Amino acid sequence: INMSQETRNEVTKKESNLPTSSLFIKDAGQGLENMDKDDLALPFLKLLQTSSDETKKKHSSYVEGAEPGMFYNTVSKKLYDGIKGIEVVPCYYRLAFPEWAPFERKEGRPISPDRGPEVLSQTKKDANNKDVLPNGNIIIKTANHFVIINGDRPEKALMAMKSTQLKVSRQWNSNIKNEFEILEGKTYPAPSFSRIYSLKSVEITGNFTWYGYSVKLLKKVEDTALYQIAKEFYTSLKASDAKSLASKEDTNF
């Protein structure tokens, strides 16, 4: 009996030494002061294809269980079933014009993340309808959708739509803009991050088989915490865009 009492006392002592959430909240954000978006890895939500390295068992980038048509979070390393789909909250949208080296050079990252729409005046269409610069590099128009993946633990991610998927992106943007809230007979445009969309992958067959996006409105955001997370993500992205725009304008003087 004495032993069990001693054990209980030890457990109570350990529990009393545990920090509480209120303590964490009191010190919220401390230690993060010098981190900005350039110090953080924003996850990409990739739609895996048969050509994706993550699906090739002998490749160094292979991910256990990865199959074409699945969604893959590049930071958390989570895989999501493309047929079952996931829920996403759209927080911010940005159209970009990154410059890539020709694919045969396999450099991986774009040489410039965004050359701006004016760069297209310097390009010419090649035989594959790609926008090619005089230096041989390619401009790939990309629709960037910054989202929150809804789940037990909501996650931030970036979906990059390009090529044939730009049509899906435009349709999604139209659906987002067509959402309204009505109060006392007045109509207000709904914040993009007030709606949850179902994101699935669909198989497309042409000269070869590949996977595209399917996005459909699911419901309004019903969880206040999820709404706050999405709004904060939107606010931070808008602020960083304003900051980068200001720094670009500074270089024009």
Summary of the structure (lengths in Angstrom):
residues: 253
radius of gyration: 22.9
end to end distance: 81.0
largest distance: 85.4
contacts: 624
relative contact order: 0.13
helix: 32%
strand: 30%
